[in-house]
Amino acid sequence: MKSFPTKLVSLSLENCTRIKDESLIEYSTLCTSLKHLNLKGCYKLRDKGIIAMAKSSTKLESLSLNKLRQAVNLDSINIILDSCSQLKSLNLLSCSVTDSCLQSISTKLGFNLTSLRIKFCNEVTDEGMRSICLTCLNLEVIDIQGLQKITNATMESISKCDSLVELDLRDCPQIDSGLDKILDNCTYLQVLRMRSPQIRDETISPLIHKGSYLKIIDFQSCINLSFGCIMSLASAQKVHLRRFIIHEIPLDQDQVTELTSIAPFEVTLSLQTPNGLLNVFWNSKIQ
């Protein structure tokens, strides 16, 4: 205890699978200067330890509670947010987050929140996303990968976040339209990730016909995109694009050659071979 740095501002205990509530409670009173706390994968933690840390670390700006399904619930979130009103970044991957949790986050953090990652929080619906997007208007990062219940209505809500820089929509099977409104309103968007067999040419056509400043486009496993659409997208976005990820979409050798001939950016793609798909990384800078 005596050797513990009391002015510590950043603490990561990521994947410390043996740590328990008792340890966090013991050290929490010495963490009054913490701004960044990462407890990802600390599976033995429950809400008591996290709440103790939150009550002591009132200056927290970023908090990661990834995979702590047994510790994160509406009650614990409310206590954390009441104690840590300066939070800007929340990472709650695979936690027991519900629409009620998101409504609480939106009410208590509002404009202060700039990054929200809630991958695989499967109870979240359009209603929860609407409360977040209509209140937390300074959001720059929205990561909702794997939310099975959200629909195209959430795309309408996201379009209200005009400071958005990064958007992850992978594995959201009910989303197949709505990019046009996001591109119209979210003019700072630089990173877009989508992965679903529901993604078709018409889904991404706004990326071809509207201007944007996207630097990373990730359409891995969007197997129903045509090669013509992929080529049109690469041509339309090549001014600002730095990385184009389309692996697991089968391309033949001629298609690979045609695509890479116009691509002044990194491309991760899949070449169809007699033995199956071969993932290829192509970088124009090293050719």
Secondary structure, 3 states (H helix, E strand, C coil): CCCCCCCCCEEECCCCCCCCHHHHHHHHCCCCCCCEEECCCCCCCCHHHHHHHHHHCCCCCEEECCCCCCCCCHHHHHHHHHHCCCCCEEECCCCCCCHHHHHHHHHHHHHHCCEEECCCCCCCCHHHHHHHHHHCCCCCEEECCCCCCCCHHHHHHHCCCCCCCEEECCCCCCCCCCHHHHHHHCCCCCEEECCCCCCCHHHHHHHHHCCCCCCEEECCCCCCCCHHHHHHHHHHHCCCCCEEEEEEEEECHHHHHHHHHCCCCEEEEEEEECCEEEEEEECHHHC
